[in-house]
């Protein structure tokens, strides 16, 4: 009898441990499967970029050899220097950075103020107007393209950077307003009330309370705006006619038309233009992930 009772007690003691071990094994197996899927997906996503890099260091004949060679023999480093000097990319870079400065600053200022008004202030018709702002996201860009172009043409702003920068100062875009508004709503209102008791104005609350606590979301908006302006091709193509005012994206397209046979030059120029975006995202990814994760946690 004693042996039977001891065996039962031992089995009762070990059964929870066995269950935990089995659960850990299942979790580890699922983790391995998830890691395998993520690694496979990463390889697929990185394949075009790897192809771009290897092609930027090859001659035209070696790029199209079959089966493809992944290691350049020899490394044609002159593709980078020659591609950046044949076409005035330094001028295109300055033009792009000028547009970036006005676009990013305009979006940050106008979208922050607009989102603060929708999230923290109370005024008649606020929710209706916010719904109208969100409804503009349903309009395709092509629908408003011709009317907007005719408006800028009537103002004599074609072949200037005004159509590419001025709209950023009028709201900053419905998506950016929505993103910041949702983030602002996660901040406790007690902080606003404490600042108002101390005699602060709504503008001072925005500057001293809301903005310092909303850096991740603001950085996300800045990243989206910067990348959008950096990669924008259609806007400069429509509004810029003078070659001296071209941006990097437009300059790269003209480079392709002029030197369509020099694929090594084209790949080197493309890699040079893509590199700043990759570096920027690499250093800002922590803020990007934090801003996206915290946005929308409160309705």
C-alpha positions as a Markdown table, in Angstrom:
| # | Residue | x | y | z |
|---|---|---|---|---|
| 1 | Unk | 0.0 | 0.0 | 0.0 |
| 2 | Unk | 2.8 | 2.4 | 0.8 |
| 3 | Unk | 4.5 | 1.8 | -2.5 |
| 4 | Unk | 1.3 | 2.4 | -4.4 |
| 5 | Unk | 0.6 | 5.6 | -2.6 |
| 6 | Unk | 4.2 | 6.8 | -3.2 |
| 7 | Unk | 4.0 | 6.0 | -6.9 |
| 8 | Unk | 0.7 | 8.0 | -7.2 |
| 9 | Unk | 2.2 | 10.9 | -5.3 |
| 10 | Unk | 5.3 | 10.9 | -7.5 |
| 11 | Unk | 3.2 | 10.8 | -10.6 |
| 12 | Unk | 1.1 | 13.7 | -9.4 |
| 13 | Unk | 4.2 | 15.7 | -8.6 |
| 14 | Unk | 5.9 | 15.1 | -11.9 |
| 15 | Unk | 2.8 | 15.5 | -14.2 |
| 16 | Unk | 2.7 | 19.3 | -14.0 |
| 17 | Unk | 6.4 | 19.4 | -14.7 |
| 18 | Unk | 6.0 | 17.1 | -17.7 |
| 19 | Unk | 3.2 | 19.3 | -19.0 |
| 20 | Unk | 5.4 | 22.4 | -18.7 |
| 21 | Unk | 8.2 | 20.6 | -20.6 |
| 22 | Unk | 5.8 | 19.6 | -23.4 |
| 23 | Unk | 4.5 | 23.1 | -23.6 |
| 24 | Unk | 8.1 | 24.5 | -23.9 |
| 25 | Unk | 8.9 | 22.0 | -26.6 |
| 26 | Unk | 5.8 | 23.0 | -28.6 |
| 27 | Unk | 6.6 | 26.7 | -28.1 |
| 28 | Unk | 10.2 | 26.1 | -29.2 |
| 29 | Unk | 9.1 | 24.2 | -32.3 |
| 30 | Unk | 6.7 | 27.0 | -33.3 |
| 31 | Unk | 9.5 | 29.6 | -32.7 |
| 32 | Unk | 11.8 | 27.7 | -35.0 |
| 33 | Unk | 9.1 | 27.5 | -37.7 |
| 34 | Unk | 8.5 | 31.2 | -37.3 |
| 35 | Unk | 12.2 | 32.0 | -37.6 |
| 36 | Unk | 12.5 | 29.9 | -40.7 |
| 37 | Unk | 9.6 | 31.6 | -42.3 |
| 38 | Unk | 11.0 | 35.1 | -41.4 |
| 39 | Unk | 14.4 | 34.2 | -42.6 |
| 40 | Unk | 13.0 | 32.9 | -45.9 |
| 41 | Unk | 10.9 | 36.0 | -46.3 |
| 42 | Unk | 13.9 | 38.2 | -45.6 |
| 43 | Unk | 16.0 | 36.5 | -48.2 |
| 44 | Unk | 13.2 | 37.0 | -50.8 |
| 45 | Unk | 12.9 | 40.7 | -49.9 |
| 46 | Unk | 16.6 | 41.3 | -49.9 |
| 47 | Unk | 17.2 | 39.5 | -53.3 |
| 48 | Unk | 16.5 | 42.6 | -55.5 |
| 49 | Unk | 18.7 | 44.8 | -53.3 |
| 50 | Unk | 21.5 | 42.2 | -53.5 |
| 51 | Unk | 21.1 | 42.0 | -57.2 |
| 52 | Unk | 21.4 | 45.8 | -57.4 |
| 53 | Unk | 24.6 | 45.9 | -55.4 |
| 54 | Unk | 26.3 | 43.1 | -57.4 |
| 55 | Unk | 25.2 | 44.7 | -60.7 |
| 56 | Unk | 26.5 | 48.1 | -59.6 |
| 57 | Unk | 30.1 | 46.7 | -59.4 |
| 58 | Unk | 30.0 | 44.8 | -62.8 |
| 59 | Unk | 30.3 | 45.6 | -66.4 |
| 60 | Unk | 27.3 | 45.4 | -68.7 |
| 61 | Unk | 28.4 | 42.0 | -70.2 |
| 62 | Unk | 28.9 | 40.4 | -66.8 |
| 63 | Unk | 25.5 | 41.6 | -65.5 |
| 64 | Unk | 23.6 | 39.5 | -68.0 |
| 65 | Unk | 25.8 | 36.4 | -68.0 |
| 66 | Unk | 23.9 | 33.1 | -67.6 |
| 67 | Unk | 24.1 | 31.4 | -65.2 |
| 68 | Unk | 24.3 | 34.7 | -63.2 |
| 69 | Unk | 27.5 | 35.4 | -61.3 |
| 70 | Unk | 27.1 | 36.9 | -57.8 |
| 71 | Unk | 30.8 | 38.0 | -57.3 |
| 72 | Unk | 32.1 | 40.7 | -59.6 |
| 73 | Unk | 35.3 | 39.8 | -61.4 |
| 74 | Unk | 36.8 | 42.3 | -61.3 |
| 75 | Unk | 35.1 | 44.8 | -59.0 |
| 76 | Unk | 34.3 | 47.9 | -61.2 |
| 77 | Unk | 34.3 | 50.6 | -58.6 |
| 78 | Unk | 34.5 | 53.2 | -61.3 |
| 79 | Unk | 30.8 | 52.8 | -61.9 |
| 80 | Unk | 30.1 | 54.9 | -58.9 |
| 81 | Unk | 32.4 | 57.7 | -59.6 |
| 82 | Unk | 31.6 | 58.0 | -63.3 |
| 83 | Unk | 27.8 | 57.7 | -62.8 |
| 84 | Unk | 27.8 | 60.5 | -60.3 |
| 85 | Unk | 29.9 | 62.8 | -62.5 |
| 86 | Unk | 28.3 | 62.2 | -65.9 |
| 87 | Unk | 25.0 | 63.5 | -64.7 |
| 88 | Unk | 24.9 | 66.4 | -62.2 |
| 89 | Unk | 23.6 | 64.4 | -59.3 |
| 90 | Unk | 25.0 | 67.0 | -56.8 |
| 91 | Unk | 22.6 | 69.5 | -58.2 |
| 92 | Unk | 19.7 | 67.0 | -58.1 |
| 93 | Unk | 20.6 | 66.2 | -54.5 |
| 94 | Unk | 20.5 | 69.9 | -53.5 |
| 95 | Unk | 17.1 | 70.3 | -55.2 |
| 96 | Unk | 15.8 | 67.2 | -53.5 |
| 97 | Unk | 17.0 | 68.3 | -50.1 |
| 98 | Unk | 15.4 | 71.8 | -50.6 |
| 99 | Unk | 12.1 | 70.1 | -51.3 |
| 100 | Unk | 12.6 | 67.8 | -48.3 |
| 101 | Unk | 13.2 | 70.6 | -45.9 |
| 102 | Unk | 10.0 | 72.5 | -46.8 |
| 103 | Unk | 7.9 | 69.4 | -47.1 |
| 104 | Unk | 9.0 | 67.7 | -43.9 |
| 105 | Unk | 8.8 | 70.9 | -41.8 |
| 106 | Unk | 5.4 | 71.8 | -43.3 |
| 107 | Unk | 3.9 | 68.4 | -42.7 |
| 108 | Unk | 5.2 | 68.2 | -39.1 |
| 109 | Unk | 3.9 | 71.7 | -38.2 |
| 110 | Unk | 0.5 | 71.6 | -39.9 |
| 111 | Unk | -0.3 | 68.0 | -39.1 |
| 112 | Unk | 0.7 | 68.3 | -35.5 |
| 113 | Unk | -1.5 | 71.4 | -35.0 |
| 114 | Unk | -4.4 | 69.8 | -36.8 |
| 115 | Unk | -4.2 | 66.5 | -35.0 |
| 116 | Unk | -4.0 | 68.4 | -31.6 |
| 117 | Unk | -7.1 | 70.3 | -32.4 |
| 118 | Unk | -9.0 | 67.1 | -33.3 |
| 119 | Unk | -7.7 | 65.1 | -30.4 |
| 120 | Unk | -7.6 | 67.5 | -27.4 |
| 121 | Unk | -9.7 | 70.6 | -28.1 |
| 122 | Unk | -13.5 | 70.7 | -28.1 |
| 123 | Unk | -15.3 | 72.8 | -30.7 |
| 124 | Unk | -18.5 | 72.6 | -32.7 |
| 125 | Unk | -18.5 | 70.2 | -35.7 |
| 126 | Unk | -15.1 | 68.7 | -34.8 |
| 127 | Unk | -16.0 | 65.1 | -35.4 |
| 128 | Unk | -17.9 | 65.9 | -38.6 |
| 129 | Unk | -14.9 | 67.8 | -40.0 |
| 130 | Unk | -12.5 | 65.0 | -39.0 |
| 131 | Unk | -14.7 | 62.5 | -40.9 |
| 132 | Unk | -14.5 | 64.8 | -43.9 |
| 133 | Unk | -10.7 | 64.9 | -43.6 |
| 134 | Unk | -10.6 | 61.1 | -43.5 |
| 135 | Unk | -12.9 | 60.8 | -46.5 |
| 136 | Unk | -10.2 | 62.5 | -48.6 |
| 137 | Unk | -8.1 | 59.4 | -48.2 |
| 138 | Unk | -10.6 | 57.6 | -50.4 |
| 139 | Unk | -9.9 | 59.9 | -53.4 |
| 140 | Unk | -7.2 | 58.5 | -55.7 |
| 141 | Unk | -4.4 | 60.9 | -56.6 |
| 142 | Unk | -5.2 | 60.6 | -60.3 |
| 143 | Unk | -8.7 | 62.1 | -59.8 |
| 144 | Unk | -7.4 | 65.4 | -58.5 |
| 145 | Unk | -4.2 | 65.5 | -60.6 |
| 146 | Unk | -5.5 | 67.5 | -63.6 |
| 147 | Unk | -7.6 | 70.1 | -61.6 |
| 148 | Unk | -4.7 | 70.7 | -59.2 |
| 149 | Unk | -2.3 | 71.1 | -62.1 |
| 150 | Unk | -4.5 | 73.6 | -63.8 |
| 151 | Unk | -4.8 | 75.5 | -60.6 |
| 152 | Unk | -1.0 | 75.7 | -60.2 |
| 153 | Unk | -0.6 | 76.6 | -63.9 |
| 154 | Unk | -3.1 | 79.5 | -63.4 |
| 155 | Unk | -1.0 | 80.8 | -60.5 |
| 156 | Unk | 2.2 | 80.6 | -62.6 |
| 157 | Unk | 3.8 | 78.1 | -60.3 |
| 158 | Unk | 4.6 | 75.4 | -62.9 |
| 159 | Unk | 8.4 | 74.7 | -63.1 |
| 160 | Unk | 8.9 | 75.8 | -59.5 |
| 161 | Unk | 9.0 | 73.8 | -56.3 |
| 162 | Unk | 5.9 | 75.5 | -54.9 |
| 163 | Unk | 3.5 | 72.7 | -56.0 |
| 164 | Unk | 5.8 | 70.2 | -54.3 |
| 165 | Unk | 6.1 | 72.1 | -51.0 |
| 166 | Unk | 3.2 | 74.4 | -50.3 |
| 167 | Unk | 0.5 | 71.7 | -49.9 |
| 168 | Unk | 2.5 | 70.3 | -47.0 |
| 169 | Unk | 1.8 | 73.5 | -45.0 |
| 170 | Unk | -2.0 | 73.0 | -45.3 |
| 171 | Unk | -2.9 | 70.1 | -43.0 |
| 172 | Unk | 0.0 | 67.7 | -43.8 |
| 173 | Unk | -2.2 | 65.0 | -45.2 |
| 174 | Unk | -5.1 | 63.1 | -43.8 |
| 175 | Unk | -3.1 | 60.0 | -42.9 |
| 176 | Unk | -0.6 | 62.0 | -40.9 |
| 177 | Unk | -3.4 | 63.8 | -39.0 |
| 178 | Unk | -5.1 | 60.6 | -38.2 |
| 179 | Unk | -1.8 | 58.9 | -37.0 |
| 180 | Unk | -1.0 | 61.8 | -34.7 |
| 181 | Unk | -4.5 | 62.2 | -33.5 |
| 182 | Unk | -4.7 | 58.6 | -32.4 |
| 183 | Unk | -1.4 | 59.0 | -30.6 |
| 184 | Unk | -2.4 | 62.2 | -28.9 |
| 185 | Unk | -5.5 | 60.5 | -27.5 |
| 186 | Unk | -3.3 | 58.0 | -25.6 |
| 187 | Unk | -1.9 | 60.8 | -23.5 |
| 188 | Unk | -3.8 | 61.3 | -20.2 |
| 189 | Unk | -5.9 | 64.5 | -20.2 |
| 190 | Unk | -4.9 | 65.1 | -16.6 |
| 191 | Unk | -1.6 | 66.5 | -17.9 |
| 192 | Unk | -3.5 | 69.1 | -20.0 |
| 193 | Unk | -5.7 | 70.1 | -17.1 |
| 194 | Unk | -2.7 | 70.5 | -14.8 |
| 195 | Unk | -1.1 | 72.8 | -17.4 |
| 196 | Unk | -4.3 | 74.8 | -17.8 |
| 197 | Unk | -4.5 | 75.3 | -14.0 |
| 198 | Unk | -1.0 | 76.7 | -14.1 |
| 199 | Unk | -2.2 | 79.3 | -16.7 |
| 200 | Unk | -1.0 | 77.6 | -19.9 |
| 201 | Unk | -2.6 | 78.3 | -23.2 |
| 202 | Unk | -3.6 | 75.5 | -25.6 |
| 203 | Unk | -0.6 | 76.3 | -27.8 |
| 204 | Unk | 1.7 | 76.1 | -24.8 |
| 205 | Unk | 0.2 | 72.7 | -23.8 |
| 206 | Unk | 0.9 | 71.5 | -27.3 |
| 207 | Unk | 4.5 | 72.6 | -27.2 |
| 208 | Unk | 5.4 | 71.7 | -23.6 |
| 209 | Unk | 3.3 | 68.7 | -22.9 |
| 210 | Unk | 2.0 | 66.9 | -26.0 |
| 211 | Unk | 4.9 | 67.2 | -28.4 |
| 212 | Unk | 7.6 | 66.0 | -25.9 |
| 213 | Unk | 5.5 | 62.9 | -25.2 |
| 214 | Unk | 4.8 | 62.2 | -28.8 |
| 215 | Unk | 8.2 | 62.0 | -30.3 |
| 216 | Unk | 7.9 | 58.4 | -31.6 |
| 217 | Unk | 4.7 | 59.3 | -33.6 |
| 218 | Unk | 6.2 | 62.6 | -34.9 |
| 219 | Unk | 9.3 | 60.7 | -36.0 |
| 220 | Unk | 7.1 | 58.2 | -37.9 |
| 221 | Unk | 5.4 | 61.1 | -39.7 |
| 222 | Unk | 8.8 | 62.7 | -40.5 |
| 223 | Unk | 10.1 | 59.4 | -41.9 |
| 224 | Unk | 7.0 | 58.8 | -44.0 |
| 225 | Unk | 7.2 | 62.3 | -45.4 |
| 226 | Unk | 10.9 | 62.2 | -46.0 |
| 227 | Unk | 10.7 | 58.9 | -47.8 |
| 228 | Unk | 7.7 | 60.0 | -49.8 |
| 229 | Unk | 9.4 | 63.2 | -51.0 |
| 230 | Unk | 12.7 | 61.4 | -51.7 |
| 231 | Unk | 11.0 | 58.8 | -53.9 |
| 232 | Unk | 8.4 | 61.1 | -55.5 |
| 233 | Unk | 8.7 | 60.8 | -59.2 |
| 234 | Unk | 5.2 | 61.8 | -60.5 |
| 235 | Unk | 5.1 | 65.2 | -58.9 |
| 236 | Unk | 8.5 | 66.5 | -60.2 |
| 237 | Unk | 7.7 | 64.9 | -63.6 |
| 238 | Unk | 4.5 | 67.0 | -63.9 |
| 239 | Unk | 5.6 | 70.3 | -62.4 |
| 240 | Unk | 9.4 | 70.6 | -63.3 |
| 241 | Unk | 10.5 | 71.2 | -66.8 |
| 242 | Unk | 13.9 | 72.7 | -66.3 |
| 243 | Unk | 16.7 | 70.2 | -66.1 |
| 244 | Unk | 18.5 | 72.2 | -63.5 |
| 245 | Unk | 15.5 | 71.8 | -61.1 |
| 246 | Unk | 15.2 | 68.1 | -61.4 |
| 247 | Unk | 15.2 | 65.9 | -58.2 |
| 248 | Unk | 17.1 | 62.7 | -57.7 |
| 249 | Unk | 14.2 | 60.5 | -58.8 |
| 250 | Unk | 13.7 | 62.5 | -62.0 |
| 251 | Unk | 17.4 | 62.8 | -62.6 |
| 252 | Unk | 17.7 | 59.0 | -62.4 |
| 253 | Unk | 15.0 | 58.5 | -64.9 |
| 254 | Unk | 16.6 | 60.9 | -67.3 |
| 255 | Unk | 20.0 | 59.1 | -66.7 |
| 256 | Unk | 18.3 | 55.9 | -67.8 |
| 257 | Unk | 17.1 | 57.5 | -71.0 |
| 258 | Unk | 20.5 | 58.9 | -71.8 |
| 259 | Unk | 22.6 | 55.9 | -70.9 |
| 260 | Unk | 20.3 | 53.0 | -71.2 |
| 261 | Unk | 23.1 | 50.7 | -72.4 |
| 262 | Unk | 25.3 | 51.5 | -69.4 |
| 263 | Unk | 23.6 | 49.3 | -66.8 |
| 264 | Unk | 26.5 | 49.3 | -64.4 |
| 265 | Unk | 26.3 | 53.1 | -64.2 |
| 266 | Unk | 22.5 | 53.0 | -63.7 |
| 267 | Unk | 22.8 | 50.4 | -61.0 |
| 268 | Unk | 25.5 | 52.4 | -59.2 |
| 269 | Unk | 23.4 | 55.5 | -59.3 |
| 270 | Unk | 20.4 | 53.7 | -58.1 |
| 271 | Unk | 22.3 | 52.1 | -55.2 |
| 272 | Unk | 23.6 | 55.6 | -54.2 |
| 273 | Unk | 20.1 | 57.0 | -54.1 |
| 274 | Unk | 18.7 | 54.1 | -52.1 |
| 275 | Unk | 21.5 | 54.1 | -49.6 |
| 276 | Unk | 20.5 | 57.2 | -47.5 |
| 277 | Unk | 16.9 | 55.8 | -47.0 |
| 278 | Unk | 18.3 | 52.5 | -45.8 |
| 279 | Unk | 20.7 | 54.2 | -43.4 |
| 280 | Unk | 18.0 | 56.6 | -42.1 |
| 281 | Unk | 15.6 | 53.7 | -41.4 |
| 282 | Unk | 18.4 | 51.7 | -39.8 |
| 283 | Unk | 19.0 | 54.4 | -37.2 |
| 284 | Unk | 15.3 | 55.4 | -36.8 |
| 285 | Unk | 13.7 | 51.9 | -36.7 |
| 286 | Unk | 13.3 | 51.9 | -32.9 |
| 287 | Unk | 11.3 | 55.1 | -33.0 |
| 288 | Unk | 9.4 | 53.9 | -36.1 |
| 289 | Unk | 8.3 | 50.6 | -34.4 |
| 290 | Unk | 7.4 | 52.3 | -31.1 |
| 291 | Unk | 5.4 | 55.0 | -32.8 |
| 292 | Unk | 3.4 | 52.5 | -34.9 |
| 293 | Unk | 2.9 | 50.2 | -31.9 |
| 294 | Unk | 1.6 | 52.9 | -29.6 |
| 295 | Unk | -0.7 | 54.6 | -32.1 |
| 296 | Unk | -4.3 | 53.6 | -32.0 |
| 297 | Unk | -4.3 | 52.0 | -28.5 |
| 298 | Unk | -7.1 | 54.3 | -27.5 |
| 299 | Unk | -10.1 | 55.0 | -29.6 |
